[in-house]
Amino acid sequence: MATGELATTAPVGLGWLVSRIGERTARGVAGTVSGLIRDGEVPPGTRLPTVRALAAELSVSPTTIAEAWSQLRTAGLIGTGRRRGTIVLEPPTGPAPGQAFAGWQTVDLEHGLPDPALLPPLEDAVAAGVHTERIGGHDSVTSRLRAAVRPTWPSPAEAWTIAAGGQDGVLLVCQAVARPGDVIALEEPTAPWLLDVLRRSRIHVVPVRCDDDGPAPAALAAALAHRPVAFVYQTRAQTPLGHSVPAERVAELAAVLSEEDMVVIEDDDFGPLAAAPPVSLGPRLPGRVVHVRSYCTAFGTELRSCVLGGPAPLIDQVRRHRGPGAGWSSRILQDAQAFLLTDPSSVELLRRARRRYEDRRVALAEALREQGITVRARDGLVLWVPVAEESHTLIALAAKGVSAGAGSRGHSGNPGEPHLRVATGQLPDDPALVADLAGMIARAARRG
């Protein structure tokens, strides 16, 4: 065997490989096989089926498989030998061949946006959506989307409605239950956008401090003295801390709220990408909890997909506040979302995206620890990074082309110890680049 040549292992099972492929296009086949290789399910040295054999088994043209193999070859994932056939190679850790790293200014390190490369293809979903029933007027949620989300909803919902994304959904409920001048209890630190829109809506915020398990019961009890009309918190993969609220903490929060009549707004922005199952206050506080789940991070913003479920009076209140118009999500897009939630290929791609996001989050957390900065890589697309001084650290990073988020923007008042929000969803899968970023953060933090 020539030096540097991979030892050939047994060929991958044709039937097994076919069972893993959902979308039978060149892009779909390449995406599935790429994920299997990068996740280690098809190890280096494995011999792949011939183009004609796989095409026949999938009932597609050999040209389709040839194009898929070409994409994988360009990505450096497979090679073809005259005698050994098509062989899986060791996945590259750096940029794809011919693609140099374009610099940190091209990577979202501030907002926590998803990686476009990890979003599922929409062709089949949109094709399924165009067959939705055309009706007059506005229906809250299509029957297909209700059927798709109901099995994963954390508590029984009497009514459902739809919003154009997670931010729109949470804001709709807040504005429906709170008038200008009212008070809302809000976990902190939290997502900066929510504080900004509540201020613009002239809704006052009383903070509820979070610990490792979520909103602290004692802090919530203290906030009740301000007579808030609602309590807003994130159920899992919290931005920016990354925790998911466990059942034990949910029970403690329910005990604090049991004698109140305030509304609870649960924000599940990470949705099906979250590692933890959803746990809700709904079963303990019947008639008072609206659960807001966004699918935009998992499936892309193009579908404008966020589902709200809860007590009928509260959902009706949200509908009346919004009224008819552009805020309603297209029934075609709703059924496209339903397809993605139930299609086995899309579900498999979602599982792989969850793993890739975890790998990136953990990689940066470990690289920061090697630099002496301790962070917790629990879930989500953001790390909460302690620094000595916020503004000087941000300025020093900006000089290097790195734009992180200011931790103080997630607080309504005194933020306490300074932190940065560093987004991880679009980090390159190159350990050397991640280590370089951790080093820049550590040096900037020390100078601050």
C-alpha positions as a Python dict, from the first residue, in 0.01 Angstrom:
ca = {
    (1, 'M'): (0, 0, 0),
    (2, 'A'): (143, 340, -92),
    (3, 'T'): (254, 579, 179),
    (4, 'G'): (-36, 792, 309),
    (5, 'E'): (-296, 569, 142),
    (6, 'L'): (-592, 469, 357),
    (7, 'A'): (-649, 104, 430),
    (8, 'T'): (-974, -1, 266),
    (9, 'T'): (-1242, -129, 503),
    (10, 'A'): (-1555, -323, 413),
    (11, 'P'): (-1798, -155, 174),
    (12, 'V'): (-2088, 33, 326),
    (13, 'G'): (-2416, -159, 317),
    (14, 'L'): (-2618, -48, 16),
    (15, 'G'): (-2954, -101, 186),
    (16, 'W'): (-2837, 78, 503),
    (17, 'L'): (-2715, 377, 304),
    (18, 'V'): (-3037, 399, 104),
    (19, 'S'): (-3241, 393, 427),
    (20, 'R'): (-3055, 703, 550),
    (21, 'I'): (-3110, 910, 234),
    (22, 'G'): (-3428, 1115, 233),
    (23, 'E'): (-3408, 1379, -40),
    (24, 'R'): (-3314, 1195, -360),
    (25, 'T'): (-3143, 1481, -536),
    (26, 'A'): (-2771, 1533, -589),
    (27, 'R'): (-2771, 1787, -307),
    (28, 'G'): (-2971, 1562, -77),
    (29, 'V'): (-2752, 1256, -136),
    (30, 'A'): (-2433, 1460, -95),
    (31, 'G'): (-2564, 1624, 223),
    (32, 'T'): (-2661, 1292, 382),
    (33, 'V'): (-2336, 1113, 294),
    (34, 'S'): (-2132, 1418, 403),
    (35, 'G'): (-2304, 1411, 742),
    (36, 'L'): (-2246, 1036, 781),
    (37, 'I'): (-1876, 1083, 706),
    (38, 'R'): (-1826, 1385, 932),
    (39, 'D'): (-2014, 1217, 1219),
    (40, 'G'): (-1796, 905, 1190),
    (41, 'E'): (-2079, 668, 1096),
    (42, 'V'): (-1900, 597, 767),
    (43, 'P'): (-1530, 586, 865),
    (44, 'P'): (-1231, 671, 646),
    (45, 'G'): (-1137, 386, 413),
    (46, 'T'): (-1495, 267, 364),
    (47, 'R'): (-1578, 174, 6),
    (48, 'L'): (-1896, 339, -122),
    (49, 'P'): (-2139, 179, -368),
    (50, 'T'): (-2089, 233, -738),
    (51, 'V'): (-2278, 515, -904),
    (52, 'R'): (-2499, 278, -1099),
    (53, 'A'): (-2576, 51, -803),
    (54, 'L'): (-2682, 338, -578),
    (55, 'A'): (-2876, 510, -856),
    (56, 'A'): (-3070, 190, -926),
    (57, 'E'): (-3150, 136, -559),
    (58, 'L'): (-3271, 496, -521),
    (59, 'S'): (-3456, 492, -856),
    (60, 'V'): (-3272, 802, -976),
    (61, 'S'): (-3052, 879, -1273),
    (62, 'P'): (-2683, 782, -1249),
    (63, 'T'): (-2613, 1146, -1330),
    (64, 'T'): (-2770, 1243, -997),
    (65, 'I'): (-2533, 1018, -799),
    (66, 'A'): (-2236, 1123, -1012),
    (67, 'E'): (-2310, 1487, -927),
    (68, 'A'): (-2340, 1401, -557),
    (69, 'W'): (-2006, 1217, -567),
    (70, 'S'): (-1853, 1519, -745),
    (71, 'Q'): (-1968, 1749, -464),
    (72, 'L'): (-1821, 1515, -201),
    (73, 'R'): (-1496, 1490, -397),
    (74, 'T'): (-1471, 1872, -415),
    (75, 'A'): (-1523, 1887, -38),
    (76, 'G'): (-1232, 1646, 11),
    (77, 'L'): (-1452, 1373, 162),
    (78, 'I'): (-1410, 1095, -97),
    (79, 'G'): (-1154, 982, -350),
    (80, 'T'): (-1169, 747, -646),
    (81, 'G'): (-905, 485, -729),
    (82, 'R'): (-891, 274, -1042),
    (83, 'R'): (-904, -54, -847),
    (84, 'R'): (-1051, 33, -508),
    (85, 'G'): (-1354, 228, -629),
    (86, 'T'): (-1487, 529, -438),
    (87, 'I'): (-1330, 548, -91),
    (88, 'V'): (-1413, 770, 207),
    (89, 'L'): (-1125, 999, 308),
    (90, 'E'): (-1039, 1154, 641),
    (91, 'P'): (-1266, 1465, 671),
    (92, 'P'): (-1067, 1788, 638),
    (93, 'T'): (-1067, 2009, 947),
    (94, 'G'): (-999, 2336, 771),
    (95, 'P'): (-1177, 2520, 491),
    (96, 'A'): (-1279, 2321, 185),
    (97, 'P'): (-1010, 2279, -81),
    (98, 'G'): (-957, 2605, -264),
    (99, 'Q'): (-1139, 2807, 3),
    (100, 'A'): (-924, 3012, 240),
    (101, 'F'): (-1062, 3138, 570),
    (102, 'A'): (-1204, 3481, 489),
    (103, 'G'): (-1152, 3631, 833),
    (104, 'W'): (-1354, 3668, 1153),
    (105, 'Q'): (-1545, 3964, 1015),
    (106, 'T'): (-1735, 3715, 796),
    (107, 'V'): (-1840, 3497, 1093),
    (108, 'D'): (-2136, 3585, 1316),
    (109, 'L'): (-1986, 3605, 1665),
    (110, 'E'): (-2244, 3845, 1805),
    (111, 'H'): (-2604, 3752, 1726),
    (112, 'G'): (-2624, 3374, 1752),
    (113, 'L'): (-2744, 3312, 1396),
    (114, 'P'): (-2764, 2957, 1257),
    (115, 'D'): (-2519, 2825, 1003),
    (116, 'P'): (-2685, 2831, 657),
    (117, 'A'): (-2489, 2517, 566),
    (118, 'L'): (-2668, 2326, 843),
    (119, 'L'): (-3021, 2421, 739),
    (120, 'P'): (-3224, 2151, 561),
    (121, 'P'): (-3312, 2198, 192),
    (122, 'L'): (-3656, 2347, 131),
    (123, 'E'): (-3744, 2215, -215),
    (124, 'D'): (-3952, 1916, -102),
    (125, 'A'): (-4100, 2112, 190),
    (126, 'V'): (-4225, 2393, -30),
    (127, 'A'): (-4358, 2140, -281),
    (128, 'A'): (-4557, 1979, 2),
    (129, 'G'): (-4677, 2320, 119),
    (130, 'V'): (-4828, 2423, -213),
    (131, 'H'): (-5085, 2146, -177),
    (132, 'T'): (-5234, 2306, 135),
    (133, 'E'): (-5607, 2373, 132),
    (134, 'R'): (-5698, 2725, 17),
    (135, 'I'): (-5961, 2880, 243),
    (136, 'G'): (-6098, 3227, 293),
    (137, 'G'): (-6006, 3434, 594),
    (138, 'H'): (-5737, 3346, 849),
    (139, 'D'): (-5696, 3022, 1036),
    (140, 'S'): (-5459, 3017, 1332),
    (141, 'V'): (-5254, 2710, 1248),
    (142, 'T'): (-5307, 2460, 968),
    (143, 'S'): (-5419, 2111, 1066),
    (144, 'R'): (-5093, 1964, 935),
    (145, 'L'): (-4878, 2195, 1145),
    (146, 'R'): (-5091, 2136, 1455),
    (147, 'A'): (-5054, 1761, 1407),
    (148, 'A'): (-4677, 1800, 1366),
    (149, 'V'): (-4617, 2012, 1678),
    (150, 'R'): (-4875, 1866, 1917),
    (151, 'P'): (-4678, 1547, 2007),
    (152, 'T'): (-4379, 1755, 2122),
    (153, 'W'): (-4573, 2030, 2302),
    (154, 'P'): (-4485, 2036, 2675),
    (155, 'S'): (-4846, 2075, 2798),
    (156, 'P'): (-5196, 2045, 2652),
    (157, 'A'): (-5295, 2353, 2452),
    (158, 'E'): (-5658, 2463, 2410),
    (159, 'A'): (-5579, 2691, 2117),
    (160, 'W'): (-5300, 2770, 1874),
    (161, 'T'): (-5182, 3062, 1666),
    (162, 'I'): (-4886, 3145, 1447),
    (163, 'A'): (-4625, 3423, 1438),
    (164, 'A'): (-4358, 3535, 1193),
    (165, 'G'): (-4065, 3408, 1400),
    (166, 'G'): (-3978, 3370, 1767),
    (167, 'Q'): (-3915, 3737, 1838),
    (168, 'D'): (-4248, 3831, 1682),
    (169, 'G'): (-4425, 3561, 1885),
    (170, 'V'): (-4288, 3666, 2224),
    (171, 'L'): (-4346, 4034, 2152),
    (172, 'L'): (-4705, 3965, 2042),
    (173, 'V'): (-4790, 3799, 2372),
    (174, 'C'): (-4613, 4067, 2578),
    (175, 'Q'): (-4798, 4347, 2401),
    (176, 'A'): (-5128, 4158, 2419),
    (177, 'V'): (-5117, 4121, 2799),
    (178, 'A'): (-4927, 4439, 2896),
    (179, 'R'): (-5019, 4799, 2821),
    (180, 'P'): (-4775, 5092, 2820),
    (181, 'G'): (-4679, 5158, 3181),
    (182, 'D'): (-4735, 4799, 3295),
    (183, 'V'): (-4458, 4588, 3448),
    (184, 'I'): (-4325, 4255, 3321),
    (185, 'A'): (-4096, 4028, 3526),
    (186, 'L'): (-3815, 3913, 3298),
    (187, 'E'): (-3531, 3670, 3360),
    (188, 'E'): (-3183, 3823, 3337),
    (189, 'P'): (-2945, 3817, 3170),
    (190, 'T'): (-3164, 3775, 2865),
    (191, 'A'): (-3167, 3833, 2491),
    (192, 'P'): (-3094, 4205, 2425),
    (193, 'W'): (-3360, 4237, 2155),
    (194, 'L'): (-3637, 4164, 2406),
    (195, 'L'): (-3526, 4438, 2643),
    (196, 'D'): (-3504, 4679, 2351),
    (197, 'V'): (-3855, 4611, 2219),
    (198, 'L'): (-4012, 4622, 2565),
    (199, 'R'): (-3854, 4962, 2625),
    (200, 'R'): (-3985, 5086, 2290),
    (201, 'S'): (-4329, 4955, 2387),
    (202, 'R'): (-4303, 5154, 2715),
    (203, 'I'): (-4338, 4836, 2918),
    (204, 'H'): (-4132, 4839, 3237),
    (205, 'V'): (-3909, 4547, 3329),
    (206, 'V'): (-3831, 4409, 3674),
    (207, 'P'): (-3537, 4166, 3653),
    (208, 'V'): (-3542, 3809, 3783),
    (209, 'R'): (-3188, 3685, 3838),
    (210, 'C'): (-3093, 3348, 3690),
    (211, 'D'): (-2868, 3082, 3841),
    (212, 'D'): (-2746, 2755, 3691),
    (213, 'D'): (-3100, 2610, 3673),
    (214, 'G'): (-3284, 2915, 3544),
    (215, 'P'): (-3483, 3193, 3712),
    (216, 'A'): (-3412, 3192, 4085),
    (217, 'P'): (-3732, 3138, 4290),
    (218, 'A'): (-3630, 3395, 4552),
    (219, 'A'): (-3566, 3656, 4282),
    (220, 'L'): (-3904, 3584, 4125),
    (221, 'A'): (-4075, 3619, 4462),
    (222, 'A'): (-3906, 3957, 4514),
    (223, 'A'): (-4017, 4072, 4166),
    (224, 'L'): (-4382, 4007, 4256),
    (225, 'A'): (-4371, 4308, 4488),
    (226, 'H'): (-4372, 4524, 4172),
    (227, 'R'): (-4705, 4366, 4067),
    (228, 'P'): (-4603, 4251, 3718),
    (229, 'V'): (-4875, 4146, 3475),
    (230, 'A'): (-4658, 3873, 3323),
    (231, 'F'): (-4343, 3670, 3377),
    (232, 'V'): (-4123, 3589, 3074),
    (233, 'Y'): (-3851, 3326, 3069),
    (234, 'Q'): (-3675, 3089, 2830),
    (235, 'T'): (-3745, 2722, 2887),
    (236, 'R'): (-3430, 2570, 2730),
    (237, 'A'): (-3100, 2663, 2563),
    (238, 'Q'): (-3135, 3002, 2729),
    (239, 'T'): (-2966, 3300, 2564),
    (240, 'P'): (-2702, 3382, 2681),
    (241, 'L'): (-2646, 3134, 2969),
    (242, 'G'): (-2735, 2815, 2782),
    (243, 'H'): (-2925, 2640, 3061),
    (244, 'S'): (-3251, 2448, 3029),
    (245, 'V'): (-3490, 2477, 3323),
    (246, 'P'): (-3526, 2133, 3490),
    (247, 'A'): (-3853, 1994, 3625),
    (248, 'E'): (-3746, 2056, 3985),
    (249, 'R'): (-3695, 2428, 3921),
    (250, 'V'): (-4025, 2446, 3730),
    (251, 'A'): (-4199, 2311, 4040),
    (252, 'E'): (-4030, 2575, 4258),
    (253, 'L'): (-4132, 2855, 4022),
    (254, 'A'): (-4489, 2723, 4014),
    (255, 'A'): (-4503, 2734, 4395),
    (256, 'V'): (-4398, 3102, 4391),
    (257, 'L'): (-4661, 3186, 4128),
    (258, 'S'): (-4943, 2968, 4262),
    (259, 'E'): (-5123, 3251, 4443),
    (260, 'E'): (-5082, 3500, 4159),
    (261, 'D'): (-5301, 3553, 3852),
    (262, 'M'): (-5025, 3682, 3624),
    (263, 'V'): (-4960, 3539, 3278),
    (264, 'V'): (-4649, 3329, 3213),
    (265, 'I'): (-4483, 3354, 2871),
    (266, 'E'): (-4246, 3067, 2791),
    (267, 'D'): (-3995, 3133, 2513),
    (268, 'D'): (-3856, 2821, 2341),
    (269, 'D'): (-3643, 2992, 2078),
    (270, 'F'): (-3396, 2708, 2010),
    (271, 'G'): (-3686, 2470, 1957),
    (272, 'P'): (-3607, 2121, 1824),
    (273, 'L'): (-3233, 2192, 1822),
    (274, 'A'): (-3228, 2196, 2204),
    (275, 'A'): (-3065, 1901, 2379),
    (276, 'A'): (-3312, 1895, 2669),
    (277, 'P'): (-3682, 1805, 2637),
    (278, 'P'): (-3927, 2093, 2692),
    (279, 'V'): (-4067, 2135, 3043),
    (280, 'S'): (-4352, 2377, 3103),
    (281, 'L'): (-4528, 2554, 3388),
    (282, 'G'): (-4854, 2491, 3200),
    (283, 'P'): (-4962, 2174, 3383),
    (284, 'R'): (-4902, 2341, 3723),
    (285, 'L'): (-5057, 2677, 3633),
    (286, 'P'): (-5354, 2589, 3410),
    (287, 'G'): (-5510, 2869, 3211),
    (288, 'R'): (-5212, 3105, 3256),
    (289, 'V'): (-4920, 2985, 3040),
    (290, 'V'): (-4853, 3061, 2673),
    (291, 'H'): (-4575, 2853, 2520),
    (292, 'V'): (-4394, 3019, 2225),
    (293, 'R'): (-4178, 2794, 2009),
    (294, 'S'): (-3970, 2921, 1719),
    (295, 'Y'): (-3848, 2697, 1437),
    (296, 'C'): (-3643, 2967, 1264),
    (297, 'T'): (-3305, 2869, 1409),
    (298, 'A'): (-3355, 2504, 1321),
    (299, 'F'): (-3505, 2541, 974),
    (300, 'G'): (-3429, 2896, 860),
    (301, 'T'): (-3608, 3230, 870),
    (302, 'E'): (-3759, 3190, 523),
    (303, 'L'): (-4052, 2993, 665),
    (304, 'R'): (-4136, 3266, 922),
    (305, 'S'): (-4225, 2985, 1157),
    (306, 'C'): (-4325, 3022, 1522),
    (307, 'V'): (-4615, 2843, 1694),
    (308, 'L'): (-4795, 2967, 2005),
    (309, 'G'): (-5007, 2731, 2211),
    (310, 'G'): (-5197, 2780, 2536),
    (311, 'P'): (-5532, 2865, 2698),
    (312, 'A'): (-5801, 2973, 2453),
    (313, 'P'): (-5870, 3312, 2622),
    (314, 'L'): (-5502, 3411, 2607),
    (315, 'I'): (-5454, 3294, 2249),
    (316, 'D'): (-5769, 3484, 2148),
    (317, 'Q'): (-5625, 3791, 2320),
    (318, 'V'): (-5309, 3758, 2110),
    (319, 'R'): (-5512, 3724, 1790),
    (320, 'R'): (-5717, 4034, 1869),
    (321, 'H'): (-5404, 4235, 1944),
    (322, 'R'): (-5246, 4140, 1613),
    (323, 'G'): (-5552, 4149, 1391),
    (324, 'P'): (-5547, 4041, 1025),
    (325, 'G'): (-5264, 4140, 797),
    (326, 'A'): (-4901, 4074, 718),
    (327, 'G'): (-4829, 3926, 1061),
    (328, 'W'): (-5006, 3606, 961),
    (329, 'S'): (-4786, 3328, 833),
    (330, 'S'): (-4876, 3180, 496),
    (331, 'R'): (-5061, 2849, 509),
    (332, 'I'): (-4822, 2723, 240),
    (333, 'L'): (-4524, 2802, 464),
    (334, 'Q'): (-4698, 2643, 762),
    (335, 'D'): (-4744, 2315, 578),
    (336, 'A'): (-4387, 2336, 451),
    (337, 'Q'): (-4280, 2359, 816),
    (338, 'A'): (-4501, 2062, 903),
    (339, 'F'): (-4327, 1860, 631),
    (340, 'L'): (-3982, 1940, 776),
    (341, 'L'): (-4091, 1839, 1127),
    (342, 'T'): (-4209, 1497, 1012),
    (343, 'D'): (-3986, 1410, 714),
    (344, 'P'): (-3727, 1148, 827),
    (345, 'S'): (-3449, 1299, 615),
    (346, 'S'): (-3505, 1647, 758),
    (347, 'V'): (-3521, 1509, 1112),
    (348, 'E'): (-3189, 1333, 1052),
    (349, 'L'): (-3031, 1654, 921),
    (350, 'L'): (-3161, 1832, 1231),
    (351, 'R'): (-2996, 1573, 1454),
    (352, 'R'): (-2667, 1623, 1275),
    (353, 'A'): (-2695, 2002, 1300),
    (354, 'R'): (-2752, 1969, 1676),
    (355, 'R'): (-2433, 1768, 1706),
    (356, 'R'): (-2230, 2012, 1493),
    (357, 'Y'): (-2349, 2307, 1699),
    (358, 'E'): (-2256, 2124, 2016),
    (359, 'D'): (-1910, 2042, 1880),
    (360, 'R'): (-1847, 2406, 1792),
    (361, 'R'): (-1973, 2536, 2127),
    (362, 'V'): (-1762, 2286, 2321),
    (363, 'A'): (-1455, 2350, 2105),
    (364, 'L'): (-1452, 2722, 2183),
    (365, 'A'): (-1529, 2663, 2551),
    (366, 'E'): (-1234, 2424, 2581),
    (367, 'A'): (-1005, 2658, 2390),
    (368, 'L'): (-1101, 2943, 2626),
    (369, 'R'): (-1035, 2723, 2931),
    (370, 'E'): (-685, 2659, 2798),
    (371, 'Q'): (-646, 3037, 2800),
    (372, 'G'): (-759, 3055, 3163),
    (373, 'I'): (-1118, 3166, 3096),
    (374, 'T'): (-1384, 2939, 3244),
    (375, 'V'): (-1713, 2916, 3057),
    (376, 'R'): (-1999, 2666, 3055),
    (377, 'A'): (-2091, 2514, 2718),
    (378, 'R'): (-2440, 2390, 2800),
    (379, 'D'): (-2663, 2449, 2497),
    (380, 'G'): (-2758, 2706, 2235),
    (381, 'L'): (-2554, 2920, 2000),
    (382, 'V'): (-2392, 3160, 2249),
    (383, 'L'): (-2122, 3141, 2518),
    (384, 'W'): (-2133, 3376, 2819),
    (385, 'V'): (-1768, 3475, 2859),
    (386, 'P'): (-1642, 3658, 3170),
    (387, 'V'): (-1398, 3945, 3112),
    (388, 'A'): (-1227, 4202, 3332),
    (389, 'E'): (-1379, 4504, 3153),
    (390, 'E'): (-1642, 4496, 2880),
    (391, 'S'): (-1593, 4803, 2661),
    (392, 'H'): (-1213, 4785, 2632),
    (393, 'T'): (-1234, 4414, 2549),
    (394, 'L'): (-1490, 4479, 2274),
    (395, 'I'): (-1275, 4758, 2128),
    (396, 'A'): (-963, 4541, 2131),
    (397, 'L'): (-1148, 4259, 1957),
    (398, 'A'): (-1300, 4494, 1700),
    (399, 'A'): (-950, 4603, 1606),
    (400, 'K'): (-885, 4239, 1511),
    (401, 'G'): (-1205, 4211, 1308),
    (402, 'V'): (-1397, 4029, 1582),
    (403, 'S'): (-1743, 4162, 1670),
    (404, 'A'): (-1879, 4003, 1990),
    (405, 'G'): (-2185, 4105, 2191),
    (406, 'A'): (-2185, 4326, 2499),
    (407, 'G'): (-2310, 4133, 2801),
    (408, 'S'): (-2448, 4450, 2959),
    (409, 'R'): (-2712, 4470, 2686),
    (410, 'G'): (-2879, 4164, 2836),
    (411, 'H'): (-2954, 4350, 3162),
    (412, 'S'): (-3213, 4614, 3240),
    (413, 'G'): (-3000, 4763, 3517),
    (414, 'N'): (-2661, 4697, 3676),
    (415, 'P'): (-2511, 4396, 3496),
    (416, 'G'): (-2276, 4303, 3778),
    (417, 'E'): (-1966, 4116, 3663),
    (418, 'P'): (-1878, 4204, 3299),
    (419, 'H'): (-1931, 3944, 3027),
    (420, 'L'): (-1928, 3909, 2650),
    (421, 'R'): (-2177, 3716, 2440),
    (422, 'V'): (-1981, 3514, 2185),
    (423, 'A'): (-2188, 3334, 1921),
    (424, 'T'): (-2073, 2985, 1825),
    (425, 'G'): (-2315, 2865, 1558),
    (426, 'Q'): (-2101, 2972, 1261),
    (427, 'L'): (-1758, 2889, 1402),
    (428, 'P'): (-1526, 2715, 1154),
    (429, 'D'): (-1463, 2346, 1216),
    (430, 'D'): (-1090, 2405, 1236),
    (431, 'P'): (-932, 2364, 1582),
    (432, 'A'): (-646, 2596, 1494),
    (433, 'L'): (-880, 2880, 1398),
    (434, 'V'): (-1091, 2830, 1713),
    (435, 'A'): (-777, 2831, 1927),
    (436, 'D'): (-669, 3152, 1754),
    (437, 'L'): (-1005, 3312, 1839),
    (438, 'A'): (-980, 3203, 2202),
    (439, 'G'): (-634, 3352, 2221),
    (440, 'M'): (-754, 3686, 2082),
    (441, 'I'): (-1041, 3695, 2334),
    (442, 'A'): (-805, 3616, 2623),
    (443, 'R'): (-551, 3880, 2520),
    (444, 'A'): (-822, 4142, 2472),
    (445, 'A'): (-976, 4055, 2809),
    (446, 'R'): (-641, 4086, 2986),
    (447, 'R'): (-570, 4425, 2830),
    (448, 'G'): (-918, 4538, 2935),
}
